[in-house]
Amino acid sequence: MIAKTGLLANKNATSNKRAFNWVKAQGPAKWIYESRWIWDGHFVSSSGVSAGMDMAIAVCQGFFGSHLGESIAKIIEYSPYFEATDDPFAKLYKL
């Protein structure tokens, strides 16, 4: 896990809600619970599998524009959460 290397120290990051406390113990970061994905500098993290798909679309949008992310979502027939902070699972698994 990248957190163990110390590379996430002083970086915002997130992870799976059900394993969040365990992940936080793996290494230093500014762990953000309520976020589907976080892009901080060279590092991008997500809070689960579908959130990882949302994160991948966000990265495509970041590099190539929102039109590409929307096109990818339509092609793969996926309804992404386009806002990283729109995280219904954070409320479901509240710490």
Backbone as a chain_set.jsonl record, in Angstrom:
{"seq": "MIAKTGLLANKNATSNKRAFNWVKAQGPAKWIYESRWIWDGHFVSSSGVSAGMDMAIAVCQGFFGSHLGESIAKIIEYSPYFEATDDPFAKLYKL", "coords": {"N": [[0.843, -1.173, 0.0], [0.543, 2.199, -0.799], [0.533, 4.18, 1.152], [2.15, 3.232, 3.189], [4.709, 3.791, 2.316], [5.129, 6.404, 2.871], [4.757, 8.338, 1.003], [2.308, 9.574, 0.8], [2.151, 11.328, 2.866], [1.093, 14.404, 4.136], [-0.622, 14.658, 2.016], [-3.922, 14.665, 0.651], [-6.136, 11.93, 0.889], [-8.225, 9.058, 0.29], [-10.156, 6.096, 1.098], [-11.605, 2.774, 1.019], [-14.673, 2.583, 2.752], [-15.459, 0.631, 4.649], [-13.055, -0.439, 5.418], [-11.676, 1.671, 6.379], [-10.53, 2.615, 8.866], [-8.496, 0.725, 9.273], [-6.943, 1.185, 6.975], [-6.12, 3.839, 7.425], [-4.34, 3.39, 9.503], [-2.157, 2.377, 8.192], [-0.36, 4.222, 7.176], [0.905, 7.631, 6.986], [-1.248, 10.273, 5.989], [-3.493, 12.823, 4.888], [-6.249, 11.784, 5.701], [-9.359, 11.534, 4.247], [-12.619, 10.991, 4.943], [-15.222, 11.343, 3.848], [-15.5, 11.21, 0.796], [-15.595, 10.277, -2.58], [-13.525, 10.031, -4.361], [-10.175, 11.299, -4.485], [-7.971, 13.656, -5.748], [-4.81, 14.575, -5.485], [-2.201, 16.328, -6.268], [0.23, 14.27, -7.649], [-1.079, 12.003, -6.951], [-3.897, 9.87, -6.842], [-6.753, 8.732, -5.272], [-9.315, 6.369, -4.377], [-12.53, 5.449, -2.97], [-13.488, 2.881, -3.248], [-14.631, 0.216, -5.466], [-16.605, 1.011, -7.48], [-16.356, 3.711, -7.004], [-13.777, 3.979, -7.836], [-14.105, 3.74, -10.564], [-15.496, 6.094, -11.001], [-13.465, 7.829, -10.269], [-11.567, 7.289, -12.284], [-12.92, 8.285, -14.511], [-13.018, 10.96, -13.74], [-10.29, 11.578, -13.826], [-9.798, 11.288, -16.57], [-11.416, 13.405, -17.427], [-10.022, 15.481, -16.226], [-7.618, 15.548, -17.651], [-8.437, 15.653, -20.335], [-10.836, 17.017, -20.635], [-14.311, 17.665, -19.761], [-16.135, 16.619, -21.568], [-15.055, 14.214, -22.545], [-15.071, 12.49, -20.319], [-17.841, 12.285, -19.869], [-18.6, 11.101, -22.27], [-17.255, 8.634, -22.135], [-18.566, 7.489, -19.93], [-21.133, 7.146, -21.018], [-20.586, 5.353, -23.119], [-19.73, 3.045, -21.742], [-21.995, 2.523, -20.392], [-22.505, 3.521, -17.769], [-23.39, 5.14, -14.76], [-21.919, 7.648, -13.425], [-20.786, 9.226, -10.369], [-20.175, 12.46, -10.587], [-19.193, 14.383, -8.908], [-16.752, 14.477, -6.495], [-17.231, 14.729, -3.765], [-19.794, 13.856, -3.448], [-20.884, 11.499, -1.8], [-22.562, 8.917, -0.948], [-22.063, 6.587, 0.486], [-20.407, 7.191, 2.585], [-22.138, 8.211, 4.439], [-23.693, 5.968, 4.922], [-21.909, 4.13, 6.078], [-21.036, 5.466, 8.394], [-18.401, 6.623, 10.402]], "CA": [[0.0, 0.0, 0.0], [1.38, 3.382, -0.994], [0.622, 4.959, 2.399], [3.281, 2.716, 3.976], [5.951, 4.366, 1.822], [5.234, 7.788, 3.328], [4.551, 9.258, -0.113], [1.045, 10.301, 0.964], [2.23, 12.273, 3.982], [0.68, 15.76, 3.761], [-1.508, 14.587, 0.849], [-5.275, 14.195, 0.906], [-6.388, 10.607, 0.323], [-9.392, 8.363, 0.817], [-10.127, 4.657, 0.871], [-12.851, 2.059, 1.243], [-15.273, 2.963, 4.03], [-15.485, -0.477, 5.615], [-11.68, -0.702, 5.859], [-11.059, 2.986, 6.515], [-9.66, 2.716, 10.043], [-7.313, -0.093, 9.009], [-6.142, 1.886, 5.974], [-5.499, 4.994, 8.105], [-3.231, 2.913, 10.331], [-1.079, 1.895, 7.333], [0.628, 5.242, 6.895], [0.432, 9.003, 7.119], [-1.911, 11.025, 4.924], [-4.647, 13.574, 5.377], [-7.305, 10.866, 5.321], [-10.671, 12.163, 4.107], [-13.608, 9.915, 4.963], [-16.379, 11.599, 2.992], [-15.112, 11.55, -0.567], [-15.542, 9.087, -3.437], [-12.137, 10.002, -4.843], [-9.388, 12.504, -4.21], [-6.815, 13.857, -6.626], [-3.935, 15.528, -4.817], [-0.892, 16.289, -6.931], [0.454, 13.106, -8.503], [-1.753, 10.855, -6.367], [-5.353, 9.798, -6.93], [-7.242, 7.591, -4.492], [-10.769, 6.232, -4.404], [-13.076, 4.789, -1.788], [-14.052, 1.581, -3.564], [-14.572, -0.201, -6.866], [-17.359, 1.941, -8.341], [-15.726, 5.018, -6.833], [-12.592, 3.943, -8.69], [-14.556, 4.051, -11.923], [-15.758, 7.536, -10.985], [-12.153, 8.465, -10.223], [-10.964, 7.167, -13.613], [-13.609, 9.247, -15.37], [-12.563, 12.293, -13.321], [-8.927, 11.757, -14.343], [-9.963, 11.55, -18.009], [-11.916, 14.765, -17.552], [-8.959, 16.403, -15.847], [-6.622, 15.635, -18.715], [-8.966, 15.838, -21.692], [-12.076, 17.792, -20.635], [-15.495, 16.971, -19.252], [-16.817, 15.906, -22.652], [-14.546, 12.849, -22.665], [-15.597, 11.716, -19.202], [-19.258, 12.021, -20.124], [-18.661, 10.141, -23.39], [-16.839, 7.32, -21.628], [-19.656, 6.98, -19.092], [-22.21, 6.688, -21.907], [-20.126, 4.182, -23.87], [-19.698, 1.867, -20.864], [-23.305, 2.459, -19.757], [-22.252, 3.696, -16.336], [-23.859, 6.423, -14.22], [-20.934, 8.038, -12.414], [-20.895, 10.401, -9.515], [-19.177, 13.376, -11.137], [-18.653, 15.193, -7.81], [-16.024, 13.623, -5.557], [-17.798, 14.819, -2.417], [-21.126, 13.247, -3.452], [-20.488, 10.176, -1.315], [-23.628, 8.363, -0.115], [-21.584, 5.49, 1.322], [-19.843, 7.767, 3.807], [-23.253, 8.318, 5.385], [-24.123, 4.606, 5.229], [-20.91, 3.507, 6.967], [-20.498, 6.562, 9.206], [-17.448, 6.244, 11.458]], "C": [[0.893, 1.242, 0.0], [1.52, 4.22, 0.281], [1.811, 4.508, 3.243], [4.611, 3.309, 3.533], [6.191, 5.772, 2.346], [4.983, 8.803, 2.231], [3.253, 10.058, -0.001], [1.05, 11.274, 2.138], [1.956, 13.68, 3.459], [-0.143, 15.799, 2.472], [-2.887, 14.156, 1.319], [-5.45, 12.854, 0.221], [-7.659, 10.043, 0.948], [-9.238, 6.879, 0.547], [-11.506, 4.075, 1.166], [-13.379, 2.328, 2.651], [-15.216, 1.848, 5.063], [-14.095, -0.808, 6.145], [-10.95, 0.58, 6.237], [-10.108, 3.084, 7.705], [-8.39, 1.902, 9.868], [-6.385, 0.62, 8.038], [-5.423, 3.072, 6.614], [-4.286, 4.578, 8.928], [-2.023, 2.478, 9.51], [-0.014, 2.943, 7.039], [0.033, 6.634, 6.94], [-0.165, 9.55, 5.829], [-2.944, 11.896, 5.612], [-5.867, 12.783, 4.914], [-8.654, 11.557, 5.364], [-11.7, 11.05, 3.989], [-14.7, 10.136, 3.915], [-15.949, 12.131, 1.629], [-15.035, 10.271, -1.38], [-14.155, 8.923, -4.04], [-11.486, 11.32, -4.49], [-8.201, 12.508, -5.151], [-5.982, 14.947, -5.989], [-2.537, 15.403, -5.419], [-0.793, 15.102, -7.869], [-0.329, 11.875, -8.041], [-3.268, 10.981, -6.467], [-5.772, 8.561, -6.153], [-8.757, 7.559, -4.565], [-11.222, 5.414, -3.201], [-13.723, 3.444, -2.1], [-14.008, 1.314, -5.056], [-15.333, 0.764, -7.77], [-16.821, 3.357, -8.199], [-14.447, 5.108, -7.653], [-12.941, 4.207, -10.142], [-14.862, 5.542, -12.036], [-14.441, 8.315, -11.029], [-11.488, 8.426, -11.608], [-11.61, 8.141, -14.595], [-13.169, 10.664, -15.033], [-11.152, 12.583, -13.839], [-8.976, 12.032, -15.85], [-10.451, 12.973, -18.238], [-10.826, 15.782, -17.246], [-7.927, 16.603, -16.937], [-7.2, 16.071, -20.059], [-10.279, 16.609, -21.773], [-13.289, 16.962, -20.251], [-16.227, 16.176, -20.329], [-16.347, 14.458, -22.771], [-15.082, 11.978, -21.538], [-17.049, 11.351, -19.387], [-19.428, 11.001, -21.253], [-18.294, 8.736, -22.931], [-17.956, 6.696, -20.802], [-20.8, 6.45, -19.949], [-21.81, 5.412, -22.64], [-20.155, 2.925, -23.001], [-21.003, 1.68, -20.094], [-23.19, 2.493, -18.239], [-22.744, 5.077, -15.916], [-22.926, 6.857, -13.104], [-21.428, 9.15, -11.502], [-19.799, 11.334, -10.008], [-18.552, 14.267, -10.064], [-18.012, 14.269, -6.781], [-16.662, 13.616, -4.172], [-19.225, 14.274, -2.33], [-20.949, 11.774, -3.086], [-21.555, 9.585, -0.395], [-23.143, 7.261, 0.826], [-20.908, 5.979, 2.592], [-20.93, 7.891, 4.869], [-23.72, 6.93, 5.829], [-23.206, 3.949, 6.246], [-20.28, 4.531, 7.894], [-19.594, 6.03, 10.303], [-17.963, 6.636, 12.816]], "O": [[1.883, 1.303, 0.728], [2.531, 4.899, 0.461], [2.416, 5.322, 3.94], [5.559, 3.324, 4.318], [7.309, 6.282, 2.281], [4.992, 10.007, 2.491], [3.113, 11.103, -0.636], [0.06, 11.966, 2.377], [2.528, 14.093, 2.451], [-0.338, 16.871, 1.899], [-3.014, 13.379, 2.266], [-4.972, 12.655, -0.896], [-8.105, 10.499, 2.001], [-8.311, 6.453, -0.143], [-12.442, 4.794, 1.515], [-12.622, 2.304, 3.622], [-14.948, 2.106, 6.236], [-13.971, -1.4, 7.217], [-9.73, 0.571, 6.399], [-8.994, 3.588, 7.563], [-7.315, 2.344, 10.273], [-5.174, 0.657, 8.251], [-4.236, 3.281, 6.365], [-3.317, 5.329, 9.035], [-0.959, 2.232, 10.078], [1.114, 2.597, 6.691], [-1.187, 6.802, 6.935], [0.347, 9.318, 4.733], [-3.229, 11.714, 6.796], [-6.447, 13.075, 3.868], [-9.047, 12.103, 6.395], [-11.66, 10.257, 3.048], [-15.057, 9.214, 3.182], [-16.023, 13.328, 1.351], [-14.47, 9.279, -0.919], [-13.671, 7.804, -4.209], [-12.155, 12.321, -4.232], [-7.518, 11.499, -5.326], [-6.388, 16.108, -5.953], [-1.793, 14.474, -5.103], [-1.617, 14.936, -8.769], [-0.25, 10.821, -8.67], [-3.843, 12.04, -6.215], [-5.221, 7.477, -6.345], [-9.404, 8.583, -4.786], [-10.422, 4.78, -2.514], [-14.453, 2.919, -1.259], [-13.424, 2.083, -5.819], [-14.764, 1.282, -8.731], [-16.827, 4.123, -9.163], [-14.075, 6.188, -8.113], [-12.165, 4.825, -10.87], [-14.532, 6.177, -13.037], [-14.318, 9.32, -11.73], [-10.913, 9.422, -12.049], [-10.923, 8.751, -15.415], [-12.969, 11.482, -15.93], [-10.856, 13.708, -14.244], [-8.271, 12.912, -16.344], [-9.964, 13.667, -19.13], [-10.714, 16.81, -17.913], [-7.419, 17.709, -17.122], [-6.541, 16.769, -20.829], [-10.789, 16.835, -22.871], [-13.304, 15.739, -20.391], [-16.868, 15.169, -20.03], [-17.147, 13.57, -23.066], [-15.502, 10.846, -21.777], [-17.45, 10.224, -19.093], [-20.304, 10.139, -21.188], [-18.953, 7.764, -23.301], [-18.259, 5.513, -20.955], [-21.375, 5.408, -19.634], [-22.616, 4.49, -22.764], [-20.559, 1.859, -23.467], [-21.11, 0.792, -19.249], [-23.701, 1.625, -17.531], [-22.54, 6.061, -16.626], [-23.122, 6.472, -11.951], [-22.352, 9.897, -11.826], [-18.615, 11.028, -9.861], [-17.489, 14.846, -10.288], [-18.673, 13.374, -6.255], [-16.631, 12.597, -3.482], [-19.803, 14.238, -1.244], [-20.873, 10.912, -3.961], [-21.462, 9.738, 0.823], [-23.761, 7.029, 1.866], [-20.846, 5.246, 3.579], [-20.671, 7.699, 6.057], [-24.098, 6.742, 6.986], [-23.673, 3.286, 7.173], [-19.079, 4.458, 8.151], [-19.958, 5.112, 11.038], [-17.296, 6.396, 13.822]]}, "num_chains": 1, "name": "protein.A"}
